[in-house]
Amino acid sequence: MWNCLHAYWTHFAGKSPTLAQADAAIRQARKDAVFLAVLPAQAAQAVLKTYMQAWQNFFNPNHPAKKPTFKTKKGRPRLAVDVPQARNLRIVRLSAKWGAVTVPLVGRVRFRWTKNLPGIGNNSPAGKVTGARVVKEANGWHIVFRTEQHVPHPTPHRGPKVAWTGASPCPWRCPPGRNCGTSRG
């Protein structure tokens, strides 16, 4: 998607297209190209947002960014497939050690269940899975789940109140004749 957007953006001589024109071009490209049609609309919008930010960083004199270019696989350490929407995942626990997930364009994938996922199963913590990323590492494929967990607010301390007078000894050594923020100097 980035390379298609960059080709569209650099096609115009002199003046770059507006954000609305780029958005309309992405929508049309998703209708025309089969490989872009399977890409979720949110992911396409995220690429556009990142691309616009890359140009803003390039024109910002206080930012060390280089001019946005086409992206290649050269120099990338690993292959990754991002699944931004959890509704496409359909996570199922098969046994105590194994689970299965549906990855778009790949199909059903089994994985080793190492930790409870929020919202999956009876004894799972409160929360939900918001997305996933399948990554190829040197020792094989790994799946990373993005989660949103509900953390309860801490209860207030019911013990006695503690007051600090500021008369504690200085935790570091101060040079002679200099005050280090305590009354002792």
C-alpha positions in Angstrom: 0.0 0.0 0.0 2.9 2.4 0.9 4.5 1.9 -2.6 1.2 2.4 -4.4 0.6 5.6 -2.4 4.1 6.8 -3.0 3.8 6.2 -6.8 0.5 8.2 -6.8 2.0 11.0 -4.7 5.1 11.5 -6.8 3.2 11.2 -10.1 2.1 14.8 -9.8 4.6 17.3 -11.1 5.2 20.3 -8.8 2.2 20.2 -6.5 1.3 17.2 -4.3 -2.3 16.0 -4.0 -4.5 16.9 -1.1 -5.4 14.5 1.7 -8.9 14.2 0.2 -7.5 13.3 -3.2 -5.2 10.7 -1.8 -8.0 9.2 0.3 -10.2 9.0 -2.8 -7.4 7.4 -4.7 -6.9 4.7 -2.0 -10.7 4.0 -2.0 -10.6 3.6 -5.8 -7.5 1.4 -5.7 -9.1 -0.9 -3.1 -12.0 -1.4 -5.5 -9.8 -2.0 -8.5 -6.9 -4.1 -7.2 -7.8 -7.5 -5.7 -4.7 -7.6 -3.5 -5.7 -4.2 -2.0 -9.3 -5.2 -1.6 -8.5 -7.7 1.2 -6.7 -5.0 3.1 -9.0 -3.5 5.9 -10.0 0.1 5.4 -8.5 1.0 8.8 -5.1 -0.3 7.7 -5.2 1.7 4.5 -6.0 4.8 6.4 -3.2 4.1 8.8 -0.8 3.8 5.9 -2.0 7.2 4.6 -1.6 8.8 8.0 1.9 7.4 8.4 2.8 8.5 4.8 1.5 12.1 5.5 3.5 12.2 8.8 6.6 11.1 6.9 6.3 14.1 4.5 5.6 16.5 7.5 8.7 15.2 9.2 10.8 15.6 6.0 9.7 19.3 5.7 10.2 20.0 9.4 13.7 21.5 9.9 13.9 20.3 13.5 13.3 16.7 12.5 16.1 14.6 11.0 13.8 12.6 8.7 14.8 11.8 5.1 12.5 12.1 2.1 9.9 9.3 1.9 10.9 6.6 -0.7 9.6 3.3 -2.0 9.9 0.5 0.6 11.8 -2.7 -0.3 12.4 -5.9 1.5 16.2 -5.3 1.5 17.5 -4.8 5.0 14.3 -6.0 6.7 15.1 -8.6 9.3 11.8 -10.4 9.3 8.6 -11.0 7.4 5.4 -10.0 9.3 1.6 -10.1 8.6 -0.5 -7.7 10.6 -4.2 -8.5 11.4 -5.6 -5.1 12.7 -9.1 -6.3 13.4 -9.8 -9.0 16.0 -13.1 -9.9 14.5 -11.3 -11.7 11.7 -9.2 -13.8 14.1 -11.6 -16.3 15.5 -9.3 -17.6 18.3 -10.2 -21.1 19.7 -8.4 -23.0 22.5 -7.9 -26.6 21.3 -6.3 -28.0 24.4 -4.3 -27.0 27.4 -1.2 -26.3 25.3 -2.6 -25.6 21.8 -4.9 -23.0 20.2 -6.0 -22.1 16.7 -6.5 -18.7 15.0 -7.7 -17.7 11.6 -5.3 -15.4 9.8 -6.7 -13.6 6.6 -5.1 -14.8 3.4 -3.3 -17.6 5.3 -6.1 -19.6 6.9 -6.4 -21.6 10.1 -3.1 -21.6 12.1 -2.3 -23.7 15.2 -0.2 -22.1 17.8 1.3 -23.0 21.2 -0.9 -21.5 24.0 1.6 -20.1 26.5 -0.4 -17.5 28.4 -4.1 -16.8 29.0 -5.6 -14.3 26.6 -8.2 -11.8 27.8 -11.7 -12.7 26.9 -10.9 -16.2 25.6 -12.1 -19.1 27.8 -13.5 -19.4 31.2 -10.5 -18.6 33.4 -9.2 -15.8 31.3 -8.6 -12.3 32.6 -11.1 -9.5 31.8 -10.5 -7.7 28.5 -10.3 -8.5 24.8 -8.0 -9.2 22.0 -7.8 -6.2 19.6 -5.5 -7.6 16.9 -2.5 -9.8 16.1 0.7 -10.0 14.2 2.3 -13.1 12.7 6.1 -12.7 12.5 8.8 -14.9 10.9 11.8 -15.1 13.2 15.0 -17.1 12.7 13.6 -20.0 14.7 10.1 -20.1 13.1 6.8 -18.3 12.9 5.4 -16.5 16.0 2.1 -14.9 16.7 1.8 -11.8 18.9 -1.7 -10.8 20.1 -2.5 -7.2 20.9 -4.8 -7.1 24.0 -6.8 -4.6 26.0 -7.1 -5.6 29.6 -9.3 -4.0 32.2 -7.2 -3.1 35.2 -9.1 -2.2 38.4 -8.3 1.1 40.0 -6.1 0.7 43.1 -7.9 1.0 46.5 -6.8 3.8 48.8 -4.4 2.9 51.6 -6.3 2.3 54.8 -3.3 2.5 57.1 -1.9 5.4 59.1 -1.0 8.6 57.3 2.7 9.2 56.7 4.2 12.6 56.9 7.7 13.7 55.6 9.4 16.5 57.4 12.3 16.9 55.1 14.8 16.3 57.9 16.1 13.0 56.5 19.8 12.7 55.8 21.0 13.5 52.3 21.2 10.3 50.2 24.2 11.6 48.3 27.4 13.5 49.2 27.2 17.3 48.6 30.3 19.5 47.8 31.4 21.7 50.7 29.4 24.9 50.9 26.6 23.8 48.6 23.0 23.0 49.5 21.7 19.8 47.8 18.1 20.4 48.5 18.0 19.5 52.1 18.3 21.5 55.3 21.7 19.8 56.1 23.6 21.0 52.9 
